[in-house]
Amino acid sequence: MYAIVDIAGQQFKVEKSNQLFVHRLEAEEGSKVDFDKVLLVDNDGKVKVGAPVVKGAKISAKVLEHVKGDKVLVFKKKRRKGYQKMNGHRQQFTKIEIEDIKV
């Protein structure tokens, strides 16, 4: 059984006991969160597609930890002008574990 769910503006394919990194959530570590924007549910070949969401479907997950992603370097340069600029960025993520898919 799997589901396609919208979490913080991104779509993820989730199954029970999956661990995934999502954009930073406003939840404490160890707390439970529920996601109700379920777009599709596949239960052993029986597919339910929402319009736009599946009614009554809910994904429950547990927040494991808050982490920072790898550094992304942004380098800008204009040739023959002596201009170059380096900038870095580290994205904030939340690691969650899917506990249950309710249909």
C-alpha positions as CSV (number, residue, x, y, z in Angstrom):
1,M,0.0,0.0,0.0
2,Y,1.3,3.4,-0.9
3,A,0.0,6.9,-1.3
4,I,1.0,10.2,-3.0
5,V,0.8,13.0,-0.5
6,D,1.4,16.8,-0.6
7,I,3.7,17.9,2.2
8,A,4.7,21.5,2.4
9,G,4.1,22.1,-1.3
10,Q,5.9,19.0,-2.5
11,Q,4.5,15.6,-3.6
12,F,6.0,12.5,-2.1
13,K,5.3,8.8,-2.6
14,V,5.0,7.3,0.9
15,E,4.7,3.8,2.3
16,K,4.4,2.6,5.8
17,S,7.7,2.8,7.8
18,N,9.3,5.0,5.0
19,Q,11.7,7.7,6.2
20,L,12.0,10.9,4.2
21,F,13.3,14.4,4.4
22,V,10.7,17.2,3.9
23,H,11.0,21.0,4.2
24,R,11.3,22.2,7.8
25,L,8.0,21.6,9.7
26,E,6.9,23.5,12.8
27,A,6.7,20.4,15.0
28,E,8.8,19.2,17.9
29,E,11.1,16.2,17.6
30,G,9.3,13.1,18.7
31,S,5.8,14.5,18.0
32,K,3.3,13.1,15.6
33,V,2.0,15.0,12.6
34,D,-0.9,14.3,10.2
35,F,-1.2,15.1,6.5
36,D,-4.6,15.2,4.9
37,K,-3.7,16.3,1.4
38,V,-3.6,12.8,0.0
39,L,-3.8,12.9,-3.8
40,L,-3.7,9.1,-4.5
41,V,-4.0,5.9,-2.6
42,D,-3.1,2.4,-4.0
43,N,-4.3,-0.5,-1.8
44,D,-3.1,-3.7,-3.5
45,G,-4.1,-2.6,-7.0
46,K,-7.3,-0.8,-5.9
47,V,-6.4,2.8,-6.8
48,K,-8.3,5.8,-5.5
49,V,-7.6,9.1,-7.2
50,G,-8.7,12.3,-5.5
51,A,-10.2,15.3,-7.1
52,P,-8.1,17.1,-5.9
53,V,-7.7,15.0,-2.6
54,V,-9.0,11.6,-1.5
55,K,-11.8,12.2,1.1
56,G,-11.2,10.7,4.5
57,A,-7.6,9.7,3.7
58,K,-4.9,10.7,6.2
59,I,-1.2,10.0,6.6
60,S,0.2,10.0,10.1
61,A,4.0,10.4,10.7
62,K,6.5,10.9,13.5
63,V,9.1,13.7,13.5
64,L,12.5,12.1,14.0
65,E,14.8,15.1,13.9
66,H,15.5,18.5,12.3
67,V,18.6,18.6,10.2
68,K,20.5,20.9,7.7
69,G,21.1,19.7,4.2
70,D,24.3,19.8,2.3
71,K,25.8,23.1,1.3
72,V,24.8,24.4,-2.1
73,L,27.3,26.8,-3.6
74,V,26.2,29.5,-6.0
75,F,29.0,31.0,-8.1
76,K,28.6,34.0,-10.4
77,K,31.1,35.3,-12.8
78,K,31.4,37.7,-15.7
79,R,34.3,37.0,-17.9
80,R,36.9,39.6,-18.7
81,K,35.3,42.0,-16.1
82,G,37.0,40.8,-12.9
83,Y,33.7,40.1,-11.3
84,Q,33.1,36.9,-9.4
85,K,31.0,36.2,-6.4
86,M,30.5,33.0,-4.3
87,N,27.5,32.4,-2.1
88,G,26.4,29.4,0.0
89,H,23.2,28.1,1.3
90,R,22.1,25.2,3.6
91,Q,18.4,24.1,3.5
92,Q,16.6,23.2,6.7
93,F,14.9,19.8,6.6
94,T,12.8,17.6,8.9
95,K,13.3,13.9,8.9
96,I,9.9,12.0,9.3
97,E,8.9,8.4,9.5
98,I,5.5,7.3,8.0
99,E,3.6,5.4,10.6
100,D,0.2,4.8,9.1
101,I,-1.9,5.3,6.0
102,K,-5.6,5.6,6.7
103,V,-8.1,5.4,3.9
